[in-house]
Amino acid sequence: MQAQWDRSTSPVAEGLPPWCDELAYFLGPDHFPARLDQVVATLARRGAPSGLQWRLASLPLSATFDGRDELIVAALHPGGLPHAVGEPL
């Protein structure tokens, strides 16, 4: 297993639900960049709870993510964000 995800170094960590920590735990930084189908396969191989795969089900399998933070933001906002990540509201 990967080391625990450090919320203090993540620009998107504040106020995230607990499943985000669990997702990050099963996906190390060395798993990216990756397509969603690769992420789902990794979660299955590592024995992650099926609820984590369910959280990603609304995202397109062909989507590619550069890191855990990007994947988590996409999972939290599957319809897309009203603004670009990192830009002020």
N, CA, C and O of each residue as an XYZ file, in Angstrom:
356
protein
N       0.825     -1.187      0.000
C       0.000      0.000      0.000
C       0.871      1.254      0.000
O       2.034      1.230      0.403
N       0.286      2.319     -0.453
C       0.986      3.593     -0.487
C       0.951      4.236      0.887
O       0.118      3.898      1.728
N       1.860      5.159      1.098
C       1.835      5.934      2.329
C       0.566      6.766      2.354
O       0.017      7.114      1.308
N       0.106      7.080      3.552
C      -1.099      7.898      3.700
C      -0.955      9.203      2.934
O       0.107      9.826      2.953
N      -2.001      9.607      2.275
C      -2.032     10.866      1.534
C      -1.917     12.000      2.525
O      -2.606     12.007      3.544
N      -1.069     12.942      2.244
C      -0.853     14.076      3.147
C      -1.740     15.236      2.711
O      -1.417     15.946      1.759
N      -2.848     15.426      3.401
C      -3.773     16.521      3.071
C      -3.091     17.879      3.132
O      -3.484     18.799      2.414
N      -2.085     18.018      3.971
C      -1.450     19.327      4.137
C      -0.711     19.787      2.890
O      -0.443     20.979      2.737
N      -0.375     18.857      1.993
C       0.337     19.245      0.774
C      -0.575     19.312     -0.444
O      -0.125     19.624     -1.546
N      -1.845     19.021     -0.247
C      -2.785     19.021     -1.356
C      -3.521     20.349     -1.450
O      -4.072     20.824     -0.457
N      -3.534     20.955     -2.636
C      -4.235     22.230     -2.781
C      -5.753     22.095     -2.750
O      -6.452     23.104     -2.666
N      -6.278     20.876     -2.816
C      -7.729     20.692     -2.834
C      -8.257     19.973     -1.593
O      -9.429     19.597     -1.566
N      -7.440     19.773     -0.577
C      -7.790     18.890      0.530
C      -8.775     19.463      1.540
O      -9.514     18.694      2.155
N      -8.817     20.745      1.734
C      -9.644     21.309      2.795
C     -11.126     21.005      2.573
O     -11.675     21.283      1.507
N     -11.757     20.437      3.581
C     -13.184     20.164      3.537
C     -13.600     18.967      2.703
O     -14.783     18.823      2.394
N     -12.672     18.110      2.331
C     -13.014     16.946      1.509
C     -13.642     15.845      2.350
O     -13.311     15.697      3.527
N     -14.550     15.066      1.753
C     -15.130     13.927      2.470
C     -14.085     12.837      2.699
O     -13.086     12.781      1.982
N     -14.302     11.971      3.688
C     -13.319     10.934      4.046
C     -12.951      9.984      2.903
O     -11.828      9.480      2.876
N     -13.862      9.722      1.959
C     -13.531      8.784      0.888
C     -12.362      9.285      0.036
O     -11.696      8.488     -0.624
N     -12.107     10.592      0.044
C     -10.982     11.132     -0.727
C      -9.650     10.642     -0.166
O      -8.727     10.337     -0.921
N      -9.554     10.567      1.152
C      -8.348     10.021      1.777
C      -8.169      8.556      1.409
O      -7.060      8.102      1.131
N      -9.267      7.833      1.414
C      -9.204      6.411      1.090
C      -8.779      6.206     -0.367
O      -7.958      5.337     -0.661
N      -9.335      7.003     -1.269
C      -8.954      6.926     -2.680
C      -7.466      7.206     -2.844
O      -6.761      6.473     -3.538
N      -6.999      8.258     -2.208
C      -5.584      8.616     -2.298
C      -4.682      7.536     -1.692
O      -3.563      7.322     -2.161
N      -5.166      6.867     -0.663
C      -4.390      5.802     -0.030
C      -4.123      4.653     -1.003
O      -3.020      4.109     -1.034
N      -5.122      4.288     -1.790
C      -4.982      3.179     -2.723
C      -4.284      3.561     -4.018
O      -3.851      2.686     -4.768
N      -4.170      4.854     -4.291
C      -3.517      5.321     -5.519
C      -2.320      6.184     -5.171
O      -2.477      7.322     -4.727
N      -1.152      5.661     -5.366
C       0.052      6.438     -5.089
C       0.343      7.416     -6.218
O      -0.214      7.288     -7.309
N       1.201      8.380     -5.968
C       1.536      9.369     -6.990
C       2.203      8.751     -8.219
O       2.191      9.342     -9.298
N       2.780      7.566     -8.052
C       3.444      6.903     -9.181
C       2.452      6.263    -10.157
O       2.868      5.719    -11.180
N       1.163      6.318     -9.865
C       0.148      5.749    -10.755
C      -0.346      6.739    -11.801
O      -1.228      6.418    -12.597
N       0.211      7.922    -11.800
C      -0.250      8.976    -12.703
C       0.883      9.473    -13.569
O       2.043      9.413    -13.161
N       0.570      9.969    -14.773
C      -0.756     10.137    -15.361
C      -1.383      8.782    -15.689
O      -0.688      7.799    -15.944
N      -2.726      8.761    -15.674
C      -3.451      7.523    -15.954
C      -4.844      7.834    -16.464
O      -5.464      8.830    -16.090
N      -5.320      6.942    -17.338
C      -6.716      7.019    -17.770
C      -7.587      6.444    -16.657
O      -7.112      5.683    -15.814
N      -8.847      6.812    -16.664
C      -9.749      6.345    -15.620
C      -9.841      4.824    -15.602
O      -9.903      4.228    -14.527
N      -9.851      4.182    -16.771
C      -9.922      2.720    -16.778
C      -8.701      2.106    -16.088
O      -8.816      1.058    -15.452
N      -7.540      2.745    -16.206
C      -6.338      2.268    -15.511
C      -6.462      2.482    -13.999
O      -6.042      1.640    -13.206
N      -7.040      3.612    -13.617
C      -7.247      3.904    -12.193
C      -8.174      2.857    -11.580
O      -7.890      2.321    -10.508
N      -9.277      2.570    -12.257
C     -10.243      1.590    -11.754
C      -9.597      0.211    -11.645
O      -9.833     -0.506    -10.673
N      -8.792     -0.163    -12.622
C      -8.099     -1.456    -12.578
C      -7.122     -1.509    -11.399
O      -7.008     -2.536    -10.731
N      -6.429     -0.416    -11.151
C      -5.506     -0.366    -10.019
C      -6.251     -0.505     -8.700
O      -5.810     -1.229     -7.807
N      -7.379      0.186     -8.576
C      -8.182      0.073     -7.352
C      -8.621     -1.372     -7.138
O      -8.573     -1.870     -6.013
N      -9.045     -2.044     -8.194
C      -9.482     -3.440     -8.083
C      -8.320     -4.344     -7.674
O      -8.469     -5.192     -6.795
N      -7.163     -4.160     -8.314
C      -5.987     -4.985     -7.993
C      -5.542     -4.802     -6.548
O      -5.073     -5.751     -5.919
N      -5.684     -3.601     -6.023
C      -5.225     -3.306     -4.671
C      -6.271     -3.614     -3.607
O      -6.037     -3.393     -2.419
N      -7.428     -4.123     -4.034
C      -8.458     -4.517     -3.071
C      -9.204     -3.346     -2.453
O      -9.704     -3.447     -1.333
N      -9.280     -2.253     -3.166
C      -9.993     -1.081     -2.656
C     -11.492     -1.382     -2.568
O     -12.014     -2.165     -3.361
N     -12.172     -0.770     -1.621
C     -13.618     -0.978     -1.519
C     -14.328     -0.566     -2.813
O     -13.937      0.405     -3.461
N     -15.357     -1.303     -3.178
C     -16.074     -1.029     -4.423
C     -16.720      0.355     -4.421
O     -16.991      0.913     -5.484
N     -16.965      0.903     -3.253
C     -17.538      2.245     -3.165
C     -16.648      3.304     -3.799
O     -17.141      4.323     -4.282
N     -15.356      3.071     -3.800
C     -14.447      4.025     -4.435
C     -14.624      3.987     -5.948
O     -14.615      5.030     -6.602
N     -14.783      2.800     -6.501
C     -15.028      2.701     -7.939
C     -16.376      3.329     -8.283
O     -16.519      3.958     -9.331
N     -17.346      3.165     -7.420
C     -18.661      3.762     -7.634
C     -18.551      5.283     -7.698
O     -19.238      5.918     -8.498
N     -17.697      5.873     -6.867
C     -17.508      7.328     -6.861
C     -16.988      7.836     -8.207
O     -17.225      8.987     -8.573
N     -16.288      6.986     -8.931
C     -15.695      7.384    -10.209
C     -16.563      7.013    -11.410
O     -16.223      7.349    -12.544
N     -17.667      6.330    -11.176
C     -18.475      5.763    -12.255
C     -19.052      6.800    -13.215
O     -19.322      6.472    -14.370
N     -19.246      8.030    -12.773
C     -19.847      9.034    -13.651
C     -18.821      9.728    -14.550
O     -19.185     10.553    -15.387
N     -17.552      9.398    -14.378
C     -16.504     10.001    -15.197
C     -16.261      9.145    -16.445
O     -16.394      7.923    -16.384
N     -15.909      9.768    -17.570
C     -15.653      8.983    -18.788
C     -14.390      8.120    -18.652
O     -13.361      8.588    -18.164
N     -14.478      6.873    -19.082
C     -13.333      5.959    -18.970
C     -12.112      6.461    -19.728
O     -10.984      6.114    -19.377
N     -12.316      7.262    -20.750
C     -11.190      7.752    -21.545
C     -10.513      8.979    -20.925
O      -9.491      9.443    -21.430
N     -11.078      9.504    -19.837
C     -10.481     10.678    -19.189
C      -9.091     10.326    -18.657
O      -8.878      9.228    -18.144
N      -8.160     11.248    -18.780
C      -6.801     11.063    -18.270
C      -6.547     12.072    -17.164
O      -6.906     13.244    -17.281
N      -5.926     11.607    -16.091
C      -5.655     12.446    -14.930
C      -4.155     12.483    -14.672
O      -3.470     11.464    -14.758
N      -3.655     13.678    -14.353
C      -2.228     13.857    -14.108
C      -1.835     13.556    -12.671
O      -0.650     13.402    -12.379
N      -2.804     13.470    -11.769
C      -2.487     13.198    -10.373
C      -3.732     12.942     -9.545
O      -4.858     13.055    -10.028
N      -3.503     12.592     -8.278
C      -4.613     12.288     -7.373
C      -5.519     13.487     -7.170
O      -6.742     13.343     -7.153
N      -4.933     14.677     -7.014
C      -5.759     15.863     -6.791
C      -6.715     16.102     -7.953
O      -7.888     16.409     -7.742
N      -6.225     15.963     -9.158
C      -7.067     16.166    -10.337
C      -8.197     15.134    -10.388
O      -9.333     15.469    -10.724
N      -7.886     13.886    -10.056
C      -8.894     12.834    -10.033
C      -9.949     13.123     -8.970
O     -11.145     12.975     -9.223
N      -9.515     13.531     -7.796
C     -10.449     13.821     -6.701
C     -11.359     14.984     -7.060
O     -12.562     14.924     -6.808
N     -10.807     16.038     -7.643
C     -11.633     17.177     -8.052
C     -12.671     16.727     -9.080
O     -13.834     17.122     -8.995
N     -12.267     15.911    -10.043
C     -13.198     15.423    -11.057
C     -14.291     14.557    -10.436
O     -15.452     14.642    -10.835
N     -13.926     13.729     -9.465
C     -14.914     12.869     -8.807
C     -15.896     13.688     -7.968
O     -17.068     13.328     -7.855
N     -15.431     14.760     -7.394
C     -16.306     15.624     -6.605
C     -17.239     16.449     -7.481
O     -18.335     16.816     -7.055
N     -16.806     16.741     -8.702
C     -17.568     17.588     -9.626
C     -17.665     16.903    -10.992
O     -17.099     17.398    -11.967
N     -18.374     15.771    -11.077
C     -18.395     15.016    -12.334
C     -19.003     15.775    -13.511
O     -18.725     15.443    -14.663
N     -19.811     16.767    -13.248
C     -20.389     17.556    -14.331
C     -19.487     18.691    -14.758
O     -19.835     19.459    -15.655
N     -18.337     18.805    -14.130
C     -17.413     19.882    -14.432
C     -17.553     21.011    -13.425
O     -18.600     21.178    -12.799
N     -16.505     21.764    -13.281
C     -16.496     22.896    -12.376
C     -17.002     24.143    -13.094
O     -16.820     24.277    -14.304
N     -17.632     25.050    -12.362
C     -18.075     26.285    -12.988
C     -16.918     27.212    -13.334
O     -17.089     28.178    -14.077
N     -15.727     26.913    -12.788
C     -14.526     27.704    -13.064
C     -13.333     26.762    -13.085
O     -13.440     25.623    -12.632
N     -12.233     27.204    -13.588
C     -11.029     26.360    -13.625
C     -10.487     26.166    -12.217
O     -10.558     27.067    -11.381
N      -9.950     24.987    -11.968
C      -9.362     24.702    -10.664
C      -8.216     25.679    -10.419
O      -7.393     25.916    -11.303
N      -8.170     26.230     -9.242
C      -7.097     27.166     -8.895
C      -7.440     28.607     -9.177
O      -6.752     29.506     -8.694
N      -8.491     28.857     -9.949
C      -8.903     30.228    -10.218
C      -9.853     30.679     -9.132
O     -10.597     29.859     -8.594
N      -9.854     31.954     -8.792
C     -10.807     32.449     -7.785
C     -12.236     32.348     -8.308
O     -12.483     32.437     -9.510
N     -13.149     32.165     -7.396
C     -14.574     32.075     -7.766
C     -15.099     33.423     -8.203
O     -16.273     33.545     -8.550
